[in-house]
Every structure is written in C-alpha cells, then in structure tokens.
Amino acid sequence: MSTLIASAATLDGAFDSIPVIDIANTSTPEQRAALAHEIRNASINVGFFYITGHGIPQGTINSLFSVMEAYFSLPLETKMKLYHKEVGSSFKGYAPALDSNIDPANSGDCHEGFEAGWEELIPKENDKKRANDGAMAGANVWPSEPAGFREAYLNYYHAAVGVGRLLFRLFALALDLPETYFDDKTKNSAAIMRTVHYPPQSGLVSDGYVGIGAHSDFECFTILWQQPGIQALQVLNSKKQWIDATPIPGTLVVNIGDQLARWTNDIFSSNVHRATNRSGVDRYSVPLFFGTDYHVPIEPMPSCVSANRPSRYEPITAGDYLQMRLREMYYRPAPPS
C-alpha cells in the first residue's frame, strides 16, 4: 500500500479548524519537503488551508480592491454590456446576481462577478495561450470603466499565478512526485480569476438564496483573497458541521478542487463549502481557480490506486471537465418555487 493510500485510510474529516501554513521559506529542498508535508496533511484531512508568506504586495491587493468596488458600483446596464452569455468568450466577462445556481437545492447565488483568464499585461504578438485553450478558448473582455481596471486586475492575477506555480511544486512533493511533475502540464496557465461582490443579505441561510451555495471547486485548487473583517466562507466537515473560514489578515485561503481530487482518487479532499454574507455590509472576494493546461487528461495516479481503493474516475481533459461544470452552474434551471 502506498504511503498516500495509507494516510487516507486514517482520515476522519472531523476537523474543527483550518490550518495556517507559512510558505515564505522555500529556498532549500529541506524547507520545501517540510512544507509539502504540512500541505499533504491539510489536503488529506481538511482540503483547506491558509497560507502566509505568499509574497503578493499589499499595494497590489489594495489596487484591485479599489477598482473592484468601483466596477461593481456601476449601473447594472453598464455592467451588462459585457454579460458573459452574450459576449461569447468562454464564461469570461460579467455575471449578474442570480445568474448562477451552483447548488441544485438552492434558488440562486446572490453575488455578481467578473471573470478573466490568462493575458499578458503588455500584450505580446502571436501569443498562443488562448488559442491553445481548447474547450475554454476565448479572449478576455474588459470594461472601459473604472480607469485602470484591467491593469489592477492583471497585476494581481499574475502575482497570484506565481503563488499557484509554487503551490503546484509543493503539491507534487506532497504526492511523492518530482517537484517539477506539473511543469509540463501548466505551460499555458489554465488559471481563471473572478472578482466577486456579495451584497448583504438579511434572510435566513435556509431561504434558498445564499451568496454561493454549497459546492466544491472545479479545477485543481483555488487561491482565495477574502475581504478582512467579514465572515462569509464556511467549510463542511464529515460531521456535517459548517466550520468558519474566518478571514485572517495577510493570508490567502487555498482549497483543493475536484480535478486534484480526481487525480489523487479522492485522497486529497475537495471539500464542500459555501459563502453567505450576513454582515450587513458589502463583501468582496477574489478566487483564482488554478488548473493544468486544458488539454491535459485528468485521471487517478497509479500511486493513488490499489486493489482496496480502485480508480473512481474515468479520464477526462481538464478543459472538458471545466466547461461541463461551468455549464451546469450557469445554465441549470432554478428549482420550482
């Protein structure tokens, strides 16, 4: 039995807190191995962890927050000019409140968002990244206001992508693989980022309308900035208890997504979570959904499969899986009232 499978055999999933991991020191193999061990434990037992020492400058975060607030305060008719279902750009652009319904048991997700994928801050000629996106091919679209939106968005985006590339190497070590294992699978970054606005809600959590319903994320992992001081995100443990992922200043939240869970045959936990803003004020967050290149096949790794733990998934490319899940989220009919 592999050490990964043996570790998963001891899982009970009854966590009551989310670990914090400092990733600042990665200069030596010993430091990276120690971090990989922490990440492995968190990925198996919780599926979520905070990271400190991520290196994204506070000024970069502040600039994005400023334009995000300004953009979402624009009139709805202005934002709808880039409605993602009409601009034809693979789910990139603006999504209004109740446009998605990620949990079939709910009536709709009470947030609005703006989504974009890889793009160089200074465009390069003959950039092949978007042309190679297969099922998710499509250029970004950008609002004309507020001024500086694209620049602030992409500055943070590329800083967060740098964190994601480091995490992929640490995840490889956590899986007893060479730390470069994912390098050739992430040449054309499949990172999609969304800026999200959650208006305050006064109704009950059980009223069928939540900020975003109970779900697991679609790609390999998510890097989330959440606004300090406003509690909204909760993670479900094995006892069916909702555990608060309280914002901790200076941290980002990382959670395992479905594709990495599929790759590890569910040894790494893609845990169910939700967000509901009952704070009485507007709440903002920025998830970066990080995955492999879209043509890469996702199927359980041999080290995560055994006679007692047979493969649970058929192969599927990363792009086909993501497109399937996004269509379910944005085109699923709401339940009858």
C-alpha positions in Angstrom: 0.0 0.0 0.0 1.4 3.4 -0.9 2.0 6.0 1.8 -0.7 8.2 0.3 -3.3 5.5 0.5 -2.3 4.6 4.0 -2.5 8.2 5.0 -6.0 8.5 3.6 -7.1 5.4 5.4 -6.8 7.3 8.7 -8.9 10.2 7.6 -12.0 11.0 9.6 -12.6 14.6 8.3 -14.0 15.8 11.6 -11.8 19.0 11.7 -12.9 22.0 13.7 -10.4 24.5 12.4 -8.4 25.2 9.2 -4.5 25.1 9.4 -2.3 28.0 8.7 0.9 27.3 6.6 3.7 29.8 6.1 5.2 29.3 2.6 7.7 32.1 2.8 10.8 29.9 3.1 11.2 27.6 0.1 14.9 28.1 -0.8 16.2 24.7 0.2 15.0 21.2 -0.6 14.5 20.6 3.1 12.3 23.6 3.6 10.1 22.6 0.6 9.9 19.0 1.8 8.7 20.2 5.2 6.1 22.5 3.6 4.9 19.6 1.4 4.4 17.5 4.5 2.2 20.2 6.0 0.3 20.7 2.8 -0.2 17.0 2.4 -1.8 16.7 5.9 -4.0 19.6 5.3 -5.1 18.4 1.8 -6.0 15.0 3.1 -7.6 15.9 6.4 -9.3 19.3 5.6 -9.0 20.2 2.0 -8.4 23.8 3.0 -5.5 25.8 4.5 -4.5 29.4 4.9 -1.1 30.5 3.6 1.1 33.3 4.9 4.3 34.5 3.3 2.7 34.4 -0.1 4.6 37.5 -1.3 1.8 39.4 -3.0 2.3 43.1 -2.2 -0.4 44.7 -0.2 -0.4 47.6 -2.7 -1.3 45.1 -5.4 -4.3 43.8 -3.4 -5.4 47.3 -2.5 -5.4 48.5 -6.1 -7.5 45.5 -7.2 -9.9 46.1 -4.3 -10.3 49.7 -5.2 -11.2 49.1 -8.9 -13.4 46.1 -7.9 -15.5 48.3 -5.6 -15.8 51.0 -8.3 -16.7 48.5 -11.0 -19.5 46.7 -9.0 -21.0 50.1 -8.1 -21.7 50.9 -11.7 -25.2 50.8 -13.0 -26.3 47.2 -13.9 -27.0 48.2 -17.6 -23.4 49.3 -17.9 -22.0 46.1 -16.5 -24.4 44.0 -18.6 -22.6 45.3 -21.8 -20.1 42.6 -21.0 -22.5 39.9 -20.0 -20.6 36.6 -20.4 -23.5 34.8 -22.1 -23.6 37.4 -24.8 -20.0 38.3 -25.5 -19.1 34.8 -26.5 -15.8 34.4 -24.5 -16.0 31.1 -22.7 -17.7 32.4 -19.5 -15.4 35.4 -19.3 -16.9 38.8 -18.5 -19.7 39.9 -16.2 -22.2 37.7 -14.4 -25.1 39.4 -12.5 -26.6 38.3 -9.2 -28.7 35.0 -9.5 -27.1 34.3 -12.9 -25.6 31.1 -11.5 -27.0 28.4 -9.3 -24.2 26.1 -8.2 -26.3 24.1 -5.7 -29.4 22.4 -7.1 -31.1 22.7 -3.8 -31.0 26.5 -3.9 -32.8 29.0 -5.9 -29.8 31.1 -7.0 -26.4 32.5 -6.0 -26.6 36.0 -4.5 -23.4 37.5 -5.9 -22.2 39.2 -9.0 -18.8 38.6 -10.6 -16.3 39.5 -13.3 -14.1 36.8 -14.7 -11.0 36.7 -16.9 -8.2 34.3 -17.8 -4.6 34.5 -18.8 -3.4 37.6 -20.5 -0.1 39.4 -20.5 -0.2 42.9 -19.0 1.7 44.1 -22.1 0.2 42.1 -25.0 2.7 40.0 -27.0 2.4 39.3 -30.7 1.5 35.7 -31.6 0.5 34.8 -28.0 -0.7 31.2 -28.4 -2.0 30.8 -24.9 -5.7 31.5 -25.7 -5.6 29.7 -29.0 -4.4 26.5 -27.1 -7.2 26.6 -24.6 -9.4 24.0 -26.5 -12.8 23.8 -24.9 -12.2 27.0 -22.9 -10.7 29.1 -25.8 -11.7 32.7 -25.8 -10.2 36.1 -25.3 -10.8 38.3 -22.2 -13.2 41.2 -22.3 -12.6 44.4 -20.3 -14.8 47.2 -19.0 -13.9 50.7 -20.1 -14.5 52.0 -16.6 -13.3 52.4 -14.0 -9.9 53.6 -15.3 -7.1 51.1 -14.6 -9.4 48.1 -14.0 -7.5 45.8 -16.5 -4.1 46.8 -15.1 -5.1 46.3 -11.5 -6.8 43.0 -12.3 -3.8 41.6 -14.2 -1.2 42.8 -11.8 -2.9 40.8 -9.0 -3.7 37.9 -11.4 0.0 37.4 -12.3 1.2 37.7 -8.7 -1.4 35.1 -7.7 -0.4 32.8 -10.6 3.2 32.9 -9.3 1.9 31.6 -5.9 0.0 28.9 -7.8 3.1 27.7 -9.6 4.9 27.4 -6.3 2.0 25.5 -4.8 1.9 23.1 -7.8 5.5 22.2 -7.0 4.7 21.7 -3.3 1.7 19.6 -4.2 3.9 17.4 -6.4 6.2 16.8 -3.4 3.2 16.2 -1.2 2.2 13.4 -3.7 5.7 11.8 -3.6 6.4 13.1 -7.1 9.3 15.1 -8.5 8.6 18.7 -7.8 8.7 19.5 -11.5 5.9 16.9 -12.2 3.3 19.6 -13.1 5.6 21.9 -15.0 4.9 20.5 -18.5 1.2 20.3 -17.7 1.0 24.1 -16.8 2.8 25.7 -19.7 -0.3 27.7 -20.8 -1.7 28.6 -17.4 -5.3 27.5 -17.1 -5.9 30.0 -14.3 -9.3 31.7 -14.3 -9.8 34.5 -11.8 -13.1 36.0 -10.6 -13.7 39.2 -8.7 -16.8 38.8 -6.6 -19.3 41.1 -4.9 -21.6 39.7 -2.3 -24.4 42.3 -1.3 -25.5 42.0 2.3 -28.4 39.6 2.9 -30.9 39.7 5.7 -32.8 36.5 5.1 -32.2 33.1 6.7 -29.5 30.9 5.3 -32.2 28.3 4.6 -34.3 30.7 2.5 -33.0 29.2 -0.8 -30.8 32.2 -1.7 -27.3 32.3 -0.5 -24.1 34.1 -1.5 -22.9 31.0 -3.2 -24.5 27.6 -2.5 -22.7 24.5 -1.1 -20.3 23.2 -3.7 -16.8 22.0 -4.4 -14.5 23.9 -6.8 -13.8 22.7 -10.3 -10.1 23.0 -11.0 -7.0 21.7 -9.2 -7.0 24.2 -6.4 -8.3 27.7 -5.6 -6.3 30.6 -4.2 -8.8 33.0 -2.4 -8.4 36.5 -1.1 -11.3 37.4 1.1 -12.0 40.8 2.5 -10.8 41.2 6.1 -13.2 41.6 8.9 -16.3 40.0 7.1 -17.1 36.4 7.9 -18.9 34.6 5.0 -17.0 31.4 3.9 -17.7 28.1 5.6 -16.4 24.6 5.1 -18.3 21.4 5.7 -16.7 18.7 7.8 -17.5 15.0 8.0 -19.9 15.6 10.9 -21.9 17.9 8.6 -20.9 20.9 10.7 -20.1 24.2 8.9 -16.7 25.5 10.0 -16.0 29.2 9.6 -13.0 30.1 7.4 -12.6 33.4 9.2 -10.5 36.0 7.2 -7.1 36.2 8.8 -5.2 39.4 7.8 -2.2 38.8 5.5 -3.4 35.3 4.5 -4.9 33.7 1.4 -7.1 30.6 1.6 -6.1 27.6 -0.5 -8.6 24.7 -1.1 -8.3 21.5 -3.1 -10.6 21.4 -6.2 -12.3 18.5 -8.0 -9.5 17.9 -10.6 -6.8 17.4 -8.0 -9.2 15.2 -6.0 -9.8 13.1 -9.2 -6.1 12.9 -9.8 -5.5 11.6 -6.3 -8.5 9.3 -6.4 -10.1 11.4 -3.6 -7.1 11.1 -1.3 -6.9 14.9 -1.4 -10.2 16.3 -0.3 -12.2 18.6 -2.5 -14.4 19.8 0.3 -17.8 21.3 0.1 -18.0 25.0 1.1 -20.4 27.9 0.8 -20.4 31.7 1.4 -23.3 33.8 2.7 -22.9 37.5 3.6 -25.0 38.3 6.7 -22.6 41.1 7.8 -24.9 44.0 6.8 -22.2 45.5 4.5 -20.9 44.6 1.1 -18.4 41.9 0.9 -15.7 41.2 -1.8 -13.5 38.3 -2.6 -11.1 37.2 -5.3 -10.8 33.5 -6.1 -8.1 32.3 -8.6 -9.1 28.9 -9.9 -5.8 27.2 -10.8 -5.5 24.2 -13.0 -3.5 22.5 -15.7 -3.5 23.3 -19.4 -6.9 22.4 -20.7 -5.7 19.6 -23.0 -4.2 17.6 -20.1 -6.1 14.4 -19.2 -7.2 14.1 -15.5 -7.3 10.5 -14.2 -6.2 8.9 -10.9 -2.5 8.5 -10.4 -1.1 4.9 -10.1 0.2 5.7 -6.6 -3.4 6.6 -5.5 -5.0 3.4 -6.8 -4.9 -0.1 -5.2 -7.0 -3.3 -5.0 -8.7 -1.8 -1.9 -9.0 1.6 -3.5 -9.8 1.1 -7.2 -9.9 4.0 -9.6 -13.1 6.1 -9.0 -12.9 8.2 -12.2 -12.7 7.8 -16.0 -10.2 10.1 -17.8 -11.4 13.5 -18.9 -9.4 16.5 -20.2 -9.2 19.5 -17.8 -10.9 21.8 -20.3 -13.8 19.4 -21.0 -14.4 18.9 -17.3 -14.3 22.6 -16.5 -16.7 23.5 -19.3 -19.1 20.8 -18.2 -19.2 22.1 -14.6 -19.5 25.8 -15.7 -22.4 25.0 -17.9 -24.1 23.2 -15.1 -23.6 26.2 -12.8 -24.8 28.9 -15.3 -27.4 27.0 -17.3 -29.0 24.9 -14.6 -32.7 25.8 -14.1 -33.7 27.0 -10.7 -35.9 24.6 -8.7 -39.7 25.3 -8.8 -40.8 27.8 -6.2 
